[in-house]
Amino acid sequence: MRSKTSRSAPGIYGGFFDCDQKQREIEAMEAQMGAPTFWDNNDRAQKHIVKLNGLKKSVLPVVAFKKKVDDLGVMLELIDAADAAEKDLYAQEVTGQVDGMGPELDQLEIASFLTGQFDRNNAIFSIQAGAGGTESNDWADILFRMYNRWAERRGFTVELQDVQPGEIGISKATILIKGENAYGYAKAERGVHRLVRISPFDANKRRHTSFCAVDVIAEVNDEIAIDIPEAEIRVDVYRSSGKGGQGVNTTDSAVRLTHIPSGIVVVCQNERSQIKNRATALNVLKSRLYEKKQDEQRAEMDKFYGEKGEIGWGSQIRSYVLQPYQMVKDLRTGISTSDTQGVLDGDLDRFVNAWLRAGCPRHRNKDIQMEE
């Protein structure tokens, strides 16, 4: 037992979680901060510091876990050398520590899957109601609340970038989820989400099916070079509006950017300043154009667009059944739960983690049956 523990610790630290490479990167970045010219470009320096802090934050839990593994190795050596009475005492202590390390190891394992180029970045998260008017608009509003609560649970912050009111609820909303690995986790939610329930808007209490599409892209900022000629962008300004259609600003501060060649439209109205809204919208537009460019290069245009296709049956990733029984099932991994209220209150990690463990499947698994 002792030899097995002592062999596993270096593997955990330097192999599966690749902390040696991150430690070298941390040391190199800290050395760069000592250069006389480091603060010549303040924006670049601040981004350098944010990245460095993120690296340190990702390494510290692994270092702490390795120490616990090393401590267990010492305990096992004590057990070997102890008398019979002490062996039982030490064995109970080791068992308690090992049991407590299980959930911690699970979290480290999940974090190890976030190796994509932009997984560390913030996430631009959009919710679009499908056909169906009131029903789908209300479903979009429920999802909007669910994802805000999920982000809060994970310690992320949320900034509203745009909301378009529907008959009831919303027809579309875009939020920016900010935090370490926000995109790495949030990308699991990309796809069509289906709701089955007895409609609160139907006087005859009939069962209705509603659909909403969720799109998630990474906020890329200055990490990539995307040059957009001014002539390719149409800029429209108007007054901001909130849920229900009420005006929230008396000046034309909301900005809509249309990229003429691609037809991509980005709206931002979260700031009172038109200049700030335009800068935010331009950043989102660059992120969307970058994703589109990547899709074209890989000849996989369905990755973020075609896969969602029509907001309906064929492209859904998760089913939420509230009546006649209660069940939420992910159609890519088969993970399900009857705790529908918990899910709608933001308890999504079981689905996100299972999706990451499964290798991030992009399509519905046809072998998984849907609940009606």
N, C-alpha and C positions, 0 to 999 in steps of 0.2 A: 504493500500500500504506500509506503514511504517513497519508494522510487517512482511510482506512478505520479504522485503529487509533485515531486521535484522536477520531473520531466515536463509536466503540463504547464508549469508557470512560465517558462521562457516562451513556449509556443503561444500562450495567450497574449503575452506582452508584445512579442516581436513578429509573430506570424499572422494569425488570423486577423488581428486588429491593426497590424502594421504600424505600431507606435514608434518603432525605431526611425522610420522614414519621417514621420511627423515631428519627432524630436529634433532630427537634423534640420528640418525646415524651420522649426521654431528658433533654433540656434542661429541659422543663417539670417532670418528676419530680424532677430534682436541685434545681430552684428550690423545690419544695414541701418538700424536706427542710430547707431553711433557715428555715422558719416556726417561730416560738417554740412553737407548740402541736403540732409534729410528733410529739413523743414522749409526748404526753398519753395516747394509746392505744397501748400497746406492741405488742399483737398486730397492729393495723392498720399500724403503722410497720414491723414486721418483714416483713409481706406486701408492703408497698410496696418495700422494699429487695430482696426476692427477685425481684419483677417487674422492677425496674430492672436488676438484675444479669443477668437473662435477656435483656432487650432489648439490653444492651451485648454480651452473648455472641453474640447473633445478628447484630449489626452488624459486629463486629470482623473476621470472616473476609471479609466483602464489602469492607471498607476495605482489608484486606491484598491482596485480589485486584486491586482497582482500582489499587493502587500498582504491582503487577507489570505490569498493562496499560500504565500510564503509563511505566514503565521500558522496556518494549518499544518504545513510541513513540520514546523517546530513542535507543534502539539503532538503529532504522530510520533516523532522521535521521543518525546516525553512518555508517551504511552508504552513504547517498546521498553523503556528503561524503568518504568514504574512497577510497584508491587501490585498485587491483585486488587486491593481496595482502591488504590489510586487510578488503576486502569479504567474502572467503571466510571469514576468521576470525570476523568479526562475524555472518555468516549462520549459521555452525555454532552459535554461542552462542544466537542467537535461536531456531533450530530446537529446540535442547535445552530451552530454557525453555518454549516453546509446548507441546512434547510433555508436559512435566511438569505443565502447568496443566490438561490435559484432565480428569483425575480430580477435581481440585479444583473445576473448574467444574461437573462432574456433581453433586457434593455440594451446591454452592450452589443449583443448579437444583432439586434435590429439596427442600431446605429452603424454597425459595420457594413450594412447593405447600402448606405447612402454614399456611393462613390461616384455618382454622376458629376459631370463638369460643373453644373449649377445647383446641385442638391443643397449646398449650404445657403443659397440665396433666398431672398424674400420671394413670395409667391403672389402672382396676379391671378385672382380667383373670380371667375364670372359664372353667374347663374342665369339661365335663359328659360323662361316658361315655354312649354309646348303649346299645341293647339288646345282649345278648350275654354278659353276665356277665364271666367271666374274661378273654376276648379284649378286650372294649372297655375293661375296667378297666386292663388292661396298656397298651393304646394311650393311655389318658388319662395314665398315669404317664410314658410316653415323651414325650408332648407337654409335660407339666409340666416335665420335664428340658430339653427343647428350648427352651422359652420362657425358662426361667431362664438358660440359656447365651446365648441371643440377647440378653437384657437386659444380661448382663455384657459381651458384645462391644461393645455400644453405650455402655457406661459408665453404665448405669442401675443403681439398686439395687432389690432385691426384698424385700418383706415378705410373709410368709405370713399370710393372714387367716383361712383356714379350709381344712381338708382332711377329707374323709370317706373312710375306707378302704373298699376293695372286697374281693372274694374274693382277688384278686391286684392289687397296685397301688392305684389310687384310683378312686372312683366320681365324685367331684367335688372341685375345689379352687378357691380364690379367692386371688389374690395382688394386691398393690399394687405396680405398677412406677413407680418414682419417678425423675424427671429431666426436663430441659428437652425439651419436645416428645414426651414419652413416649406420650401419647394419640394425637398426630398420626401417629406411626409404628405403634403397636400396633393401631389401629383397622383396619388392613389385614388382620388375622388373624380378624376376626369372620366366623363361618360354620361349616359342617360340614366336617370333615377325614376323609378315607377312607383306610384302610390295607388293603393286600392283601399277604399273606405266607403262608409255610408256618408253621403254628402251632407254637410250641415246647411247647404244652400238649396237642397231639393226638398220641397214640401212633402213629396211622396216617399222620402227616406230610401231612395234607391242607391244601389252601390255604383260608384263611379271609379274610373281609372284615369289617372293624370300622369303626365310626363314632364320632366324638366331636364335640360342638359347642363352639365357642369364642365367648364373648360378651365384649365390651369396651365399657366406658363411661368417661367422663371423671370424675375426682374433682373435684367442684365446690366443696367447702368452703363458705365464706361469700360466694362470688361471686354466688349467686342466693338469693332469698328463698323458702324452702319451709317453710311452717308446718304442722306435723303435730300435731293435737290428741292429747294423751296417751290419750284414750279410743279412738283409732283404732289403737293399737299394743298388741299382746300381747307380753309379755316372758317368755321362758323361760330359765332358767339351769341349767347342768349341768356336769359335769366334762369338761375338755378331753381329747381323744384324738388319737393320732398315727396314722401309716400302720401298717397291720397290726392296728389296734384297740387298741394298748396305751395305757394311761392315761399322760398326761404331767403331770397336776396332781392334787393331792389335795383341792383346794377347788373349789367350784362357780363357776368363773371364766368359763367359756364362756357366751356370750350369743346367744340366737336372738330376733330381732325379726320379728314378723309384722304387716304392714300390713293390717288387716282389710278395708277397702274394696276394695283391689286384689289382695289375696292374695300380694303380694310378700313373700318371706322372705329375711332376711339373717342370716348366722351369722358370728361372730367369736370366735376362741379363741387368738389369737396372743400376747396379753398374760396375765400372771399376775393382773392386777387386773381384777375384774369391771367396775369403773367405767370403766377405759380401753377394755375390749372393748365396753362398751355405747356409749361415745362414738364409737368407730370404726364400729360397726355402724349407728348412727344416721346418720353421715355417708354411708355407702354407700347406705342406704335413701333419703336425700334425693337422691343422685345418680341412683338408679334411677327415683324418682318424677319427677324433672325430665326424664329422657329419655322417659318415658312421656307426660308432658304435652306435650313437643315433638312426639312422634309423633301425638298426637291433634290438635294444632293444625294439622299439615300433612296430616292425613288419610292418613298413611303408616304405619299400624301394623305393617307388615311390616319396617320399617327395622331394628329390633333384635330383634323377637320372631317375627312371622309368617314372615319370610324364612327363618329357621332351620327353622320348622315341625317336622315329624317328623325326628328325627335319622337320616337315611337318604339314599337316592340323590338325590332331586330337588333338595335344597338345598345340595349340597356345593360348596365353592369350590376344594378342592385334593385331588389324588389322590397317594398315596404307595405305589408298587408296589415291593416288595422281591423277590418271586418271581412268575413265572419269570425275569424280568429286573429291572433296577433303573431306576426313573424317578420323579421327582417333577414333577408338572405342575399349574400354577395354571389352573383352568378359567374364570377371568375374563379373563385376559390372554394365555394360551397359552404363557407362559414355562415352560420345563422344564429339568431337569438330570438327569444320570445319577449325580451325586454324592450319593446318598441319605444316606450316613453323614455327610457334611459338613452337609447340611440338618438332620438329626436332632441334630447337635452345635451347632446354633444359627446356621448360615449362611443367614439368611433375607432378607438385604437385597436380593438380586436380585428376589425376589417382591414385597417391600414397595415398592421403588422403582418397579418396573414398574406396580404398581397405582396409585401416586400419579400417575405420568406419564399413565396411561390415563384419569385423571379420576375415580378412586375408584369403579369400577363395583360395584354392590351385588349383581348377579346373575351367575350362571354364563352365559357366552357359549355359546349353543346350537350355534354353528358349530365349537366346539373339541371334538374327539373325546377320549373317555376311554380310557385304557389299561386293559386287563383283566388 
